[in-house]
Amino acid sequence: MKYIIVGIIAGLLSFIVNVKAQEGIKTETRTYMKTLLCASHTDLVNNLNTEHKEARKWWAVNNDNELIELFVNDNNGAWTIVITNSQKFSCALIGADHSGANYDIDSTVETIQ
């Protein structure tokens, strides 16, 4: 019983610390429309491998069962983040070159008010 009470108190303190850490930070929700470079997963990955010499270094699956992948070129540090839906249709979300500057993936961004 002692350990259960300690666990509950630790959990509450953790929650309070997280809430306190966010106080004073102005947050807002925005929706963005962005034109993305998309293709079948096979075609997009083949292009990253052959044309950009990028290989997959990390992956995860989000709550919508979409595959998120990070591709990196080990020689020059360029990288690309790709999202793939359950129909194996992929889009390059963002990338950067070796300098750290984001590169445009045929994209335009506009805010929806």
FIKOLZA-1660 file (N, C-alpha, C; in steps of 0.1 Angstrom, whole numbers, plus 5000, padded with zeros to 4 digits):
% residues 113
   i   px   py   pz ch aa at
   1 5008 4988 5000  A  M  N
   1 5000 5000 5000  A  M CA
   1 5009 5012 5000  A  M  C
   2 5020 5012 5007  A  K  N
   2 5029 5023 5008  A  K CA
   2 5034 5027 4994  A  K  C
   3 5038 5017 4986  A  Y  N
   3 5043 5019 4973  A  Y CA
   3 5032 5025 4963  A  Y  C
   4 5020 5021 4965  A  I  N
   4 5009 5026 4957  A  I CA
   4 5007 5041 4960  A  I  C
   5 5007 5045 4972  A  I  N
   5 5006 5059 4976  A  I CA
   5 5017 5067 4971  A  I  C
   6 5029 5062 4972  A  V  N
   6 5041 5069 4967  A  V CA
   6 5040 5070 4952  A  V  C
   7 5035 5060 4945  A  G  N
   7 5034 5061 4930  A  G CA
   7 5023 5071 4927  A  G  C
   8 5012 5072 4934  A  I  N
   8 5002 5082 4931  A  I CA
   8 5007 5096 4933  A  I  C
   9 5014 5098 4944  A  I  N
   9 5020 5111 4947  A  I CA
   9 5030 5115 4936  A  I  C
  10 5039 5106 4932  A  A  N
  10 5049 5109 4922  A  A CA
  10 5042 5112 4909  A  A  C
  11 5031 5105 4906  A  G  N
  11 5024 5108 4893  A  G CA
  11 5017 5122 4894  A  G  C
  12 5011 5125 4905  A  L  N
  12 5005 5138 4906  A  L CA
  12 5016 5150 4906  A  L  C
  13 5027 5147 4912  A  L  N
  13 5038 5158 4911  A  L CA
  13 5043 5159 4897  A  L  C
  14 5044 5148 4890  A  S  N
  14 5048 5149 4876  A  S CA
  14 5038 5157 4868  A  S  C
  15 5025 5154 4870  A  F  N
  15 5015 5162 4863  A  F CA
  15 5016 5176 4866  A  F  C
  16 5017 5180 4879  A  I  N
  16 5018 5194 4883  A  I CA
  16 5030 5201 4877  A  I  C
  17 5042 5194 4876  A  V  N
  17 5054 5200 4870  A  V CA
  17 5051 5202 4856  A  V  C
  18 5045 5193 4848  A  N  N
  18 5042 5194 4834  A  N CA
  18 5033 5206 4832  A  N  C
  19 5023 5207 4840  A  V  N
  19 5013 5219 4838  A  V CA
  19 5020 5232 4841  A  V  C
  20 5028 5232 4852  A  K  N
  20 5036 5244 4855  A  K CA
  20 5046 5248 4844  A  K  C
  21 5052 5238 4838  A  A  N
  21 5062 5241 4827  A  A CA
  21 5055 5248 4815  A  A  C
  22 5042 5245 4813  A  Q  N
  22 5035 5251 4802  A  Q CA
  22 5028 5264 4805  A  Q  C
  23 5027 5268 4817  A  E  N
  23 5022 5281 4821  A  E CA
  23 5030 5292 4816  A  E  C
  24 5024 5302 4811  A  G  N
  24 5031 5314 4806  A  G CA
  24 5036 5313 4791  A  G  C
  25 5034 5301 4785  A  I  N
  25 5037 5299 4771  A  I CA
  25 5024 5301 4763  A  I  C
  26 5024 5311 4754  A  K  N
  26 5013 5313 4746  A  K CA
  26 5013 5303 4735  A  K  C
  27 5002 5295 4734  A  T  N
  27 5001 5285 4724  A  T CA
  27 4988 5287 4716  A  T  C
  28 4988 5283 4703  A  E  N
  28 4977 5283 4695  A  E CA
  28 4977 5272 4685  A  E  C
  29 4966 5269 4680  A  T  N
  29 4964 5258 4670  A  T CA
  29 4963 5264 4656  A  T  C
  30 4971 5260 4647  A  R  N
  30 4970 5264 4633  A  R CA
  30 4969 5253 4624  A  R  C
  31 4962 5255 4612  A  T  N
  31 4962 5244 4602  A  T CA
  31 4969 5250 4590  A  T  C
  32 4978 5242 4584  A  Y  N
  32 4985 5247 4573  A  Y CA
  32 4982 5238 4561  A  Y  C
  33 4981 5244 4549  A  M  N
  33 4980 5237 4537  A  M CA
  33 4994 5238 4530  A  M  C
  34 4999 5226 4525  A  K  N
  34 5012 5226 4519  A  K CA
  34 5012 5216 4507  A  K  C
  35 5017 5221 4496  A  T  N
  35 5018 5212 4485  A  T CA
  35 5030 5203 4487  A  T  C
  36 5029 5190 4486  A  L  N
  36 5039 5181 4488  A  L CA
  36 5043 5173 4476  A  L  C
  37 5055 5168 4476  A  L  N
  37 5060 5159 4466  A  L CA
  37 5055 5145 4470  A  L  C
  38 5047 5138 4463  A  C  N
  38 5041 5125 4467  A  C CA
  38 5042 5115 4456  A  C  C
  39 5044 5102 4459  A  A  N
  39 5045 5091 4450  A  A CA
  39 5042 5078 4457  A  A  C
  40 5043 5068 4450  A  S  N
  40 5042 5055 4457  A  S CA
  40 5054 5053 4466  A  S  C
  41 5052 5046 4476  A  H  N
  41 5063 5044 4486  A  H CA
  41 5076 5039 4479  A  H  C
  42 5074 5029 4471  A  T  N
  42 5085 5023 4463  A  T CA
  42 5093 5033 4455  A  T  C
  43 5085 5041 4447  A  D  N
  43 5091 5051 4438  A  D CA
  43 5098 5062 4446  A  D  C
  44 5092 5067 4456  A  L  N
  44 5098 5078 4464  A  L CA
  44 5111 5073 4471  A  L  C
  45 5110 5062 4477  A  V  N
  45 5122 5056 4484  A  V CA
  45 5133 5053 4474  A  V  C
  46 5130 5048 4462  A  N  N
  46 5140 5045 4452  A  N CA
  46 5147 5058 4448  A  N  C
  47 5139 5069 4446  A  N  N
  47 5144 5082 4442  A  N CA
  47 5153 5087 4453  A  N  C
  48 5150 5086 4466  A  L  N
  48 5158 5091 4476  A  L CA
  48 5171 5083 4477  A  L  C
  49 5170 5070 4475  A  N  N
  49 5182 5062 4475  A  N CA
  49 5192 5064 4463  A  N  C
  50 5186 5065 4451  A  T  N
  50 5195 5066 4439  A  T CA
  50 5199 5080 4436  A  T  C
  51 5189 5090 4436  A  E  N
  51 5192 5104 4432  A  E CA
  51 5199 5112 4443  A  E  C
  52 5195 5109 4456  A  H  N
  52 5200 5117 4467  A  H CA
  52 5209 5109 4476  A  H  C
  53 5211 5097 4474  A  K  N
  53 5219 5088 4482  A  K CA
  53 5215 5088 4497  A  K  C
  54 5202 5089 4499  A  E  N
  54 5197 5089 4513  A  E CA
  54 5192 5075 4516  A  E  C
  55 5195 5071 4528  A  A  N
  55 5190 5058 4533  A  A CA
  55 5182 5060 4546  A  A  C
  56 5172 5050 4548  A  R  N
  56 5164 5052 4560  A  R CA
  56 5172 5049 4572  A  R  C
  57 5171 5059 4582  A  K  N
  57 5179 5058 4595  A  K CA
  57 5169 5056 4606  A  K  C
  58 5157 5059 4605  A  W  N
  58 5147 5059 4616  A  W CA
  58 5133 5057 4610  A  W  C
  59 5124 5051 4618  A  W  N
  59 5110 5050 4614  A  W CA
  59 5102 5048 4626  A  W  C
  60 5089 5052 4625  A  A  N
  60 5079 5050 4635  A  A CA
  60 5065 5050 4629  A  A  C
  61 5055 5045 4636  A  V  N
  61 5041 5045 4632  A  V CA
  61 5033 5054 4641  A  V  C
  62 5026 5063 4635  A  N  N
  62 5018 5072 4643  A  N CA
  62 5004 5066 4647  A  N  C
  63 4996 5074 4654  A  N  N
  63 4983 5070 4658  A  N CA
  63 4973 5067 4647  A  N  C
  64 4976 5073 4635  A  D  N
  64 4967 5071 4624  A  D CA
  64 4973 5059 4615  A  D  C
  65 4982 5051 4620  A  N  N
  65 4988 5040 4614  A  N CA
  65 4995 5044 4601  A  N  C
  66 5001 5056 4601  A  E  N
  66 5010 5061 4590  A  E CA
  66 5024 5059 4594  A  E  C
  67 5032 5055 4584  A  L  N
  67 5046 5053 4586  A  L CA
  67 5054 5066 4585  A  L  C
  68 5062 5070 4594  A  I  N
  68 5070 5082 4594  A  I CA
  68 5085 5077 4593  A  I  C
  69 5092 5082 4583  A  E  N
  69 5106 5077 4581  A  E CA
  69 5115 5089 4579  A  E  C
  70 5127 5087 4584  A  L  N
  70 5138 5097 4582  A  L CA
  70 5149 5091 4573  A  L  C
  71 5152 5097 4562  A  F  N
  71 5162 5093 4553  A  F CA
  71 5174 5103 4554  A  F  C
  72 5186 5098 4554  A  V  N
  72 5198 5106 4556  A  V CA
  72 5209 5102 4546  A  V  C
  73 5216 5112 4540  A  N  N
  73 5227 5110 4532  A  N CA
  73 5239 5111 4542  A  N  C
  74 5246 5100 4544  A  D  N
  74 5257 5099 4553  A  D CA
  74 5269 5108 4548  A  D  C
  75 5270 5110 4535  A  N  N
  75 5282 5117 4530  A  N CA
  75 5281 5132 4532  A  N  C
  76 5268 5138 4529  A  N  N
  76 5267 5152 4530  A  N CA
  76 5257 5157 4541  A  N  C
  77 5251 5148 4548  A  G  N
  77 5242 5152 4559  A  G CA
  77 5228 5156 4554  A  G  C
  78 5225 5156 4541  A  A  N
  78 5211 5159 4537  A  A CA
  78 5201 5149 4543  A  A  C
  79 5189 5154 4546  A  W  N
  79 5179 5145 4551  A  W CA
  79 5165 5148 4546  A  W  C
  80 5156 5138 4547  A  T  N
  80 5142 5140 4543  A  T CA
  80 5133 5132 4552  A  T  C
  81 5122 5138 4556  A  I  N
  81 5112 5131 4564  A  I CA
  81 5100 5127 4555  A  I  C
  82 5096 5115 4555  A  V  N
  82 5086 5109 4546  A  V CA
  82 5075 5104 4554  A  V  C
  83 5062 5106 4550  A  I  N
  83 5051 5100 4557  A  I CA
  83 5044 5091 4546  A  I  C
  84 5039 5079 4550  A  T  N
  84 5033 5070 4541  A  T CA
  84 5020 5065 4548  A  T  C
  85 5009 5065 4540  A  N  N
  85 4996 5061 4545  A  N CA
  85 4995 5046 4543  A  N  C
  86 4983 5040 4547  A  S  N
  86 4981 5026 4546  A  S CA
  86 4980 5021 4532  A  S  C
  87 4978 5029 4522  A  Q  N
  87 4977 5025 4508  A  Q CA
  87 4991 5026 4502  A  Q  C
  88 5002 5028 4510  A  K  N
  88 5016 5029 4505  A  K CA
  88 5018 5040 4496  A  K  C
  89 5011 5051 4499  A  F  N
  89 5013 5064 4491  A  F CA
  89 5021 5073 4500  A  F  C
  90 5032 5078 4496  A  S  N
  90 5042 5085 4504  A  S CA
  90 5043 5100 4500  A  S  C
  91 5046 5109 4510  A  C  N
  91 5049 5123 4507  A  C CA
  91 5061 5127 4515  A  C  C
  92 5070 5135 4508  A  A  N
  92 5081 5140 4515  A  A CA
  92 5077 5153 4522  A  A  C
  93 5077 5153 4535  A  L  N
  93 5072 5164 4543  A  L CA
  93 5082 5176 4543  A  L  C
  94 5094 5173 4546  A  I  N
  94 5104 5183 4547  A  I CA
  94 5118 5177 4546  A  I  C
  95 5128 5185 4543  A  G  N
  95 5142 5180 4542  A  G CA
  95 5151 5192 4544  A  G  C
  96 5164 5189 4545  A  A  N
  96 5174 5199 4546  A  A CA
  96 5187 5194 4539  A  A  C
  97 5196 5203 4536  A  D  N
  97 5209 5199 4530  A  D CA
  97 5219 5199 4541  A  D  C
  98 5231 5197 4538  A  H  N
  98 5242 5195 4548  A  H CA
  98 5244 5208 4556  A  H  C
  99 5240 5220 4551  A  S  N
  99 5242 5232 4559  A  S CA
  99 5231 5234 4570  A  S  C
 100 5221 5225 4569  A  G  N
 100 5210 5226 4579  A  G CA
 100 5199 5235 4574  A  G  C
 101 5200 5241 4562  A  A  N
 101 5190 5249 4557  A  A CA
 101 5179 5240 4551  A  A  C
 102 5166 5243 4554  A  N  N
 102 5156 5235 4548  A  N CA
 102 5155 5237 4533  A  N  C
 103 5153 5227 4525  A  Y  N
 103 5151 5229 4511  A  Y CA
 103 5137 5227 4507  A  Y  C
 104 5133 5234 4497  A  D  N
 104 5120 5234 4492  A  D CA
 104 5117 5221 4484  A  D  C
 105 5106 5214 4488  A  I  N
 105 5103 5202 4481  A  I CA
 105 5091 5206 4472  A  I  C
 106 5092 5215 4463  A  D  N
 106 5081 5220 4454  A  D CA
 106 5070 5223 4463  A  D  C
 107 5072 5231 4473  A  S  N
 107 5061 5234 4483  A  S CA
 107 5058 5249 4484  A  S  C
 108 5046 5251 4487  A  T  N
 108 5041 5264 4491  A  T CA
 108 5033 5262 4504  A  T  C
 109 5034 5272 4513  A  V  N
 109 5027 5270 4526  A  V CA
 109 5019 5283 4527  A  V  C
 110 5006 5280 4531  A  E  N
 110 4997 5291 4534  A  E CA
 110 4989 5288 4547  A  E  C
 111 4986 5298 4555  A  T  N
 111 4979 5295 4567  A  T CA
 111 4964 5296 4564  A  T  C
 112 4956 5287 4569  A  I  N
 112 4942 5288 4568  A  I CA
 112 4937 5294 4581  A  I  C
 113 4930 5305 4579  A  Q  N
 113 4925 5313 4591  A  Q CA
 113 4912 5307 4596  A  Q  C
% end
